[in-house]
């Protein structure tokens, strides 16, 4: 108190009061000679977006993680752009642009099609708003959807921001970003970096520091807790560590995540596991005390990360991301939950006393359903991701059959590659024979003739095994496959189906065989019923009884 009083007398203010008085920091325009960014690392499509916006009279910069990576000499995988143009104005400048989001409205500018497409995310400079003055709703995004529809800035009872669509100048936009190293703006045309919160200094010191009061920023958007872990995992190999004031409230704030929609938490979990640093992210979660409590399915991943099968899947995912190959969340989650599915499957294959064992496919299907109900729930169990996981699992018993037409139909399945990669991991941990994995790898890349030979060789190998039947390959001809109808009784002659029923015909007369044996008995005709009578009595598609 005395120190503060003396400082006021001398006209001095403490650092905290200065920070509260000016939360926007001080703008620094850093030239290329200082920051040293290599402009050739910038994607041409990102350059086109910035150029188009500037040509239309708007301010536009590369922003966020892309600038951070460029500053560190890395080639960014994604590029975000910040501009003074509103979402509607941005959309009007590009042929393929889509406004998305409710909480934060942004624009996706799309280049290319199919797997080769790229999305440049464009956001409008947002105003720095005092959340204490924001409109407040009692519920959340789902329960207050109608009320939130007309709001631009709103929070819930805990202070979590539900709407943040008020536009402002660049310095206010910088203040509402999370980490200082993500709040730098790069103009690739002038090659100037605009820095408000000492992001360049923190990047050089390898420090992860939250802008403003960390506890308040976590409360505004609890997902920042997960983002902090992700950035820590990604940047720790480069020597980055958390600023103590940023790390301090991190673990204790995790209870705020209970109010975040499950779908958003699920998306953030996938980002943790699919950005090329899955194993490092899991270690970071444990290191900061967040190994449990963020999201139930993520808890399972952390718990099983040391399991050999799951660890191989995580390593495989990190490798593919590092090689710029596509990764599917369905594959990784199928690996994580395989222990549940396999355990339930094996239990169901054990016959109960006095009962027959269920069919393997039916037993597997029941085990899959139980695993979804227990672990996945409604977030992703419905839809394409859930369907892909099921298909990967249901494909596994089919790999055991390598004869007949089954191998040819299986290899043509759209999800065959994912199912085979799953089988390959099972072989690596000794769950199935390595030979089975090698056979399918060869079969999948072989010519049609070689595939035929492989199937024939497998059939002969199966027949050579002890206890195998004497089945042989049979050509499908009439001679080899005679009619299944019973042979005609030689004691009777055919009768005229269209003859008159009032008396015997010539064909029904008694005939004495040449060998003198007893004559064949007359075959008594049965009166034909009116058309349709048999069907009426016997049911649809079945002949009725004969009197």
VODREN-749073 format. One record per residue (C-alpha): residue in one letter; z, y, x. Coordinates in steps of 0.02 Angstrom, whole numbers, padded with zeros to 5 digits, always signed. Each point is the difference from the previous one (the first is absolute). Example, Ala and Ser with C-alpha at 12.3 -4.5 7.8 and 13.67 -1.06 7.14 Angstrom:
2
A+00390-00225+00615
S-00033+00172+00069
This chain:
547
X+00000+00000+00000
X+00046+00122+00139
X-00159-00042+00094
X-00106+00031-00154
X+00091+00166-00032
X-00031+00057+00180
X-00183-00052-00012
X-00021+00102-00160
X+00078+00151+00085
X-00121-00019+00145
X-00146-00027-00118
X-00024-00181+00050
X-00029-00144-00121
X+00030-00184+00031
X-00146-00121+00010
X+00036-00081-00167
X+00002+00163-00096
X-00161+00053+00086
X-00079-00166-00049
X+00054+00022-00180
X-00062+00178-00003
X-00172-00049+00067
X-00040-00181-00044
X-00184+00028+00039
X+00022+00009+00189
X-00109+00106+00112
X-00188-00022+00010
X-00073-00044+00169
X-00187-00013+00028
X-00018-00119+00148
X-00169-00002+00089
X-00090-00154+00067
X+00049+00044+00178
X+00182-00031-00048
X-00004-00143-00126
X-00141-00096+00087
X-00070-00089-00156
X-00165-00091+00029
X-00111+00055-00144
X-00113-00152+00024
X+00140-00108-00072
X-00023+00083-00170
X-00102-00097-00129
X-00163+00086-00046
X+00035-00016-00187
X+00165+00091+00020
X-00093+00137+00092
X-00124+00010-00144
X+00139+00022-00128
X+00082+00140+00100
X-00169+00085+00028
X-00049-00010-00185
X+00165+00077-00056
X-00011+00140+00128
X-00181+00036-00045
X+00058+00023-00180
X+00125+00132+00056
X+00160-00103+00004
X+00122-00034+00141
X-00006-00181+00057
X+00088-00100+00137
X+00029-00179+00055
X+00184-00034-00032
X+00138-00129+00015
X-00004-00160+00099
X-00179+00026+00057
X+00049+00158+00095
X+00152-00088+00072
X-00106-00145+00063
X-00132+00118+00072
X+00138+00094+00091
X+00058-00166+00075
X-00176-00046+00054
X-00022-00135-00135
X-00149-00024-00115
X+00064+00020-00180
X-00042-00134-00127
X+00011+00120-00148
X-00031+00186-00019
X+00083+00118-00124
X-00056+00177-00036
X+00105+00145-00067
X-00086+00147-00082
X+00027+00157-00101
X-00121-00065-00133
X+00073-00073-00159
X-00037-00183-00044
X-00130+00054-00128
X-00087+00112+00127
X-00001-00140+00129
X-00072-00124-00125
X-00141+00120-00040
X-00058+00007+00182
X-00028-00186+00027
X-00110-00127-00088
X+00126-00143+00006
X+00172+00078-00020
X+00141-00056-00114
X+00163+00087-00047
X+00144-00124+00004
X+00189+00003-00020
X+00121+00088-00117
X+00149+00038+00109
X-00113+00071+00137
X-00178+00032-00056
X-00122-00032+00141
X-00186-00033+00019
X-00082-00153+00077
X-00170+00040+00075
X-00092-00166+00021
X-00135-00040+00128
X-00096-00163+00002
X+00020-00152-00113
X+00077-00171+00004
X+00109-00050+00147
X-00079+00133+00110
X+00054+00145-00110
X+00119+00133+00065
X+00114+00115-00098
X+00046+00175+00060
X+00156+00057-00091
X+00000+00185-00043
X+00159+00089-00057
X+00027+00180-00054
X+00128+00110+00090
X+00159-00015-00103
X+00129+00133-00029
X+00177-00018+00067
X+00105-00011-00157
X+00187+00005-00019
X+00038-00163-00089
X+00156+00078-00076
X-00116+00114-00099
X-00120-00138-00052
X-00013-00065-00177
X+00114-00149-00023
X-00026-00156-00104
X+00133-00126-00045
X-00110-00154+00023
X-00127-00058+00127
X-00191-00010+00016
X-00013-00135-00132
X+00126+00058-00130
X-00047+00185+00012
X-00188-00017+00014
X-00037+00114-00147
X+00124+00132+00055
X-00069+00001+00178
X-00181+00018-00055
X+00010+00189-00010
X+00113+00029+00151
X-00055+00052+00174
X+00169-00010+00085
X+00135-00115-00067
X+00147-00102+00063
X+00110-00135-00075
X+00189+00005-00014
X+00023-00058+00182
X-00114+00135+00069
X-00149-00116+00032
X-00164+00095-00018
X-00106-00070-00142
X-00135+00135+00001
X-00053+00110+00146
X-00166+00082-00047
X+00032+00184+00034
X-00122+00071+00127
X+00050+00120+00139
X-00042+00061+00177
X-00013-00111+00155
X+00172+00046+00069
X+00083-00059-00160
X-00103-00159+00001
X+00063-00036+00177
X+00181+00023-00053
X-00012-00131-00137
X-00067-00136+00117
X+00122-00127+00069
X-00005-00016+00190
X-00041+00139+00123
X-00131-00108+00087
X-00089-00021-00169
X+00000+00187-00041
X-00135+00059+00121
X-00171+00062-00055
X-00156-00021+00107
X-00160+00100-00025
X-00135-00105+00087
X-00124+00145-00005
X+00110+00124+00095
X+00099-00144+00082
X+00163+00089-00040
X+00163-00087-00050
X+00110+00097-00120
X+00183-00047+00026
X+00147+00068-00101
X+00144-00118+00042
X-00018-00041+00185
X-00100-00158-00033
X-00088+00010+00168
X+00167+00017+00088
X+00073-00151-00094
X-00157-00102+00037
X+00019+00034+00186
X+00187-00042-00008
X-00040-00157-00102
X+00120+00052-00139
X-00009-00041-00185
X+00082+00147-00088
X+00007+00038-00186
X-00042+00179-00050
X+00152+00081-00082
X+00157-00093-00053
X-00037-00186+00011
X+00118-00055-00140
X-00079+00127-00119
X-00176-00054+00047
X+00042-00184-00030
X+00072+00047-00170
X-00158+00098-00048
X-00107-00153+00035
X+00094-00161+00045
X-00163-00082+00057
X+00020+00108+00156
X+00132-00127+00051
X-00133-00136+00010
X-00124+00119+00082
X+00129+00039+00134
X+00017-00185+00039
X-00189-00021+00005
X-00026+00146+00118
X+00143-00060+00110
X-00079-00173+00012
X-00173+00067+00035
X+00053+00128+00131
X+00142-00092+00085
X-00120-00085+00124
X-00049+00176+00054
X+00181+00044+00032
X+00042+00094-00161
X+00180+00001-00061
X+00086+00078-00151
X+00085+00168+00010
X+00186-00033-00036
X+00002+00114-00153
X-00150-00094-00070
X+00072-00172+00033
X+00177+00039-00059
X-00025-00002-00190
X-00144-00125+00002
X+00093-00162-00041
X+00126+00080-00118
X-00142+00076-00104
X-00080-00167-00043
X+00089-00005-00170
X-00117+00140-00054
X-00143-00125+00002
X+00069-00079-00159
X-00079+00142-00100
X-00173-00018+00079
X-00129-00095-00106
X-00019-00181+00055
X-00188+00017+00016
X+00020+00141+00126
X+00127-00099+00101
X-00119-00148-00001
X-00139+00110+00071
X+00115+00067+00136
X+00051-00178+00044
X-00182-00045+00026
X-00023+00151+00113
X+00146-00060+00105
X-00079-00172+00018
X-00185+00044+00013
X-00015+00145+00121
X-00002-00109+00155
X+00187+00010+00035
X+00074-00127-00120
X+00116-00084+00125
X+00054+00167+00074
X+00035+00067-00175
X+00113-00147-00039
X+00094+00027+00163
X+00015+00185-00040
X+00070-00038-00173
X+00134-00108+00079
X+00036+00129+00136
X+00035+00143-00122
X+00101-00107-00121
X-00133-00019-00136
X-00034-00187+00014
X+00053-00020-00181
X-00004+00105-00157
X-00168+00089+00005
X-00104-00120-00105
X+00038-00182-00047
X-00162-00072+00066
X+00018+00099+00162
X+00174-00076+00019
X-00081-00172-00004
X-00125+00051+00135
X+00139+00065+00113
X+00105-00156-00031
X-00144-00118+00044
X-00079+00101+00142
X+00073-00122+00128
X-00071-00152-00092
X-00142-00067+00107
X-00128-00005-00142
X+00038+00178-00061
X+00008+00068+00176
X-00173-00070+00037
X-00065+00083-00159
X+00075+00169+00050
X-00072-00015+00175
X-00169-00048-00072
X+00004+00154-00113
X+00044+00116+00145
X-00139-00076+00105
X-00132+00024-00134
X+00050+00181-00029
X-00009+00030+00188
X-00176-00073+00001
X-00051+00110-00149
X-00023-00154-00109
X+00045+00003-00185
X+00167-00069-00056
X+00052-00055-00174
X+00178+00018-00065
X-00025-00157-00103
X-00015-00107+00157
X+00157+00068+00084
X+00105-00012-00158
X-00065-00175-00033
X+00064-00048+00173
X+00169+00082-00031
X+00028-00091-00166
X-00075-00166+00052
X+00173-00071+00040
X+00051+00026-00183
X-00163-00073-00066
X+00002-00150+00116
X+00182-00041-00036
X-00030+00003-00188
X-00159-00102+00021
X+00085-00137+00101
X+00144-00010-00125
X-00119-00022-00146
X-00097-00138+00088
X+00157-00106+00005
X-00003-00107-00159
X+00155+00000-00109
X+00079-00168-00045
X-00106-00085-00130
X-00139+00130+00008
X-00167+00008+00088
X-00026+00131+00136
X-00101+00150-00060
X-00175+00033+00065
X+00004+00099+00165
X-00103+00146-00068
X+00107+00017-00156
X+00159-00007+00104
X-00066+00134+00118
X-00047+00112-00146
X+00177-00010-00069
X+00073+00039+00171
X-00114+00153+00016
X+00054+00064-00170
X+00184-00017+00048
X-00028+00092+00164
X-00084+00146-00088
X+00137+00013-00129
X+00136-00003+00131
X-00075+00107+00138
X-00147+00106-00058
X+00034+00049-00180
X-00112+00120-00094
X-00051+00117+00141
X-00139-00102+00078
X+00008-00170-00082
X-00125+00058-00128
X-00172+00048+00062
X-00111-00034+00149
X+00135-00012+00133
X+00097-00130-00098
X-00160-00096-00041
X-00050-00004+00184
X+00172-00065+00052
X-00010-00138-00130
X-00174-00049+00056
X+00054-00013+00183
X+00144-00115-00049
X-00098-00106-00124
X-00136-00028+00130
X+00117-00091+00121
X-00001-00174-00082
X-00190+00009-00011
X-00014+00005+00190
X+00064-00180+00005
X-00156-00062-00089
X-00147-00010+00120
X-00118-00120-00089
X-00116+00014-00147
X-00056+00170-00063
X+00171+00083+00015
X-00022+00070+00177
X-00165+00082-00047
X+00071+00087-00152
X+00159+00053+00090
X-00089+00083+00145
X-00099+00106-00123
X+00156+00073-00080
X+00015+00191+00021
X+00177-00017+00068
X-00039-00148+00113
X+00027+00098+00161
X+00173+00057-00053
X+00045-00176-00055
X-00062-00072+00164
X+00096+00129+00104
X+00155-00052-00098
X-00037-00183+00041
X-00024+00046+00183
X+00174+00079+00008
X+00073-00154-00084
X-00080-00107+00135
X+00070+00112+00137
X+00178-00031-00059
X-00029-00187-00021
X+00001-00004-00190
X-00172-00084-00002
X-00101-00087+00134
X-00097+00110+00122
X-00149-00115-00026
X-00012+00053-00182
X-00011+00183+00049
X-00132-00036+00134
X-00103-00103-00123
X-00008+00141-00127
X-00037+00130+00132
X-00149-00103+00058
X-00056-00040-00177
X+00004+00183-00054
X-00123+00052+00137
X-00110-00156+00003
X-00176-00022-00069
X-00029-00093-00163
X-00060-00156+00092
X+00150-00001+00115
X+00117+00023-00148
X-00077-00154-00082
X+00028-00099+00160
X+00181+00059+00013
X+00037-00053-00178
X-00081-00171+00027
X+00097-00026+00161
X+00162+00047-00088
X-00039-00123-00141
X-00026-00141+00125
X+00161+00047+00090
X+00096-00006-00165
X-00070-00173-00039
X+00050-00064+00171
X+00183+00043-00027
X+00118-00145-00042
X+00014-00028-00186
X-00159+00093-00040
X-00110-00072-00136
X-00172-00076+00027
X-00088+00141-00089
X-00176+00031+00061
X-00122+00140-00020
X-00113-00044-00149
X-00164+00080-00046
X-00005+00061-00177
X-00144-00107-00070
X-00020-00097-00163
X-00003-00164+00094
X+00164+00034+00087
X+00078+00077-00154
X-00050-00109-00151
X+00033+00058-00174
X+00180-00015-00055
X-00051-00060-00174
X+00047-00184-00037
X-00141-00128+00006
X-00072-00055-00166
X+00071-00161-00073
X-00139-00131+00016
X+00056-00081-00163
X-00064+00146-00101
X-00167+00082-00019
X-00021+00185-00024
X-00009+00058-00179
X-00113+00129-00074
X+00106+00155-00014
X-00117+00073-00128
X-00018-00159-00107
X+00047-00021-00183
X+00181-00057-00026
X-00034-00097-00161
X-00052-00163+00083
X-00036-00088+00163
X-00153+00051+00096
X-00112-00106+00107
X+00094+00052+00155
X+00163-00058-00075
X-00060-00175-00046
X+00085-00149+00078
X-00082-00056+00160
X+00027-00171+00079
X-00002+00006+00190
X-00124-00112+00090
X+00138-00097+00088
X+00067-00063-00166
X+00163+00088+00010
X+00085+00074-00151
X-00098+00135-00082
X+00055+00178+00024
X+00105+00068-00140
X-00074+00128-00112
X+00051+00176+00042
X+00057+00082-00157
X-00053+00178-00020
X+00126+00135-00038
X-00040+00134-00123
X-00023+00168+00085
X+00112+00139-00062
X-00073+00163-00057
X-00034+00125+00139
X+00158+00093+00056
X+00123-00119-00080
X+00054-00077+00166
X+00032+00170+00079
X+00100+00059-00147
X+00118-00148+00011
X+00010-00016+00191
X+00020+00181+00054
X-00113+00119+00096
X-00118-00087+00117
X+00070-00176-00032
X-00077-00140-00107
X+00096-00048-00155
X+00065-00175-00038
X-00117-00131-00072
X+00047-00093-00158
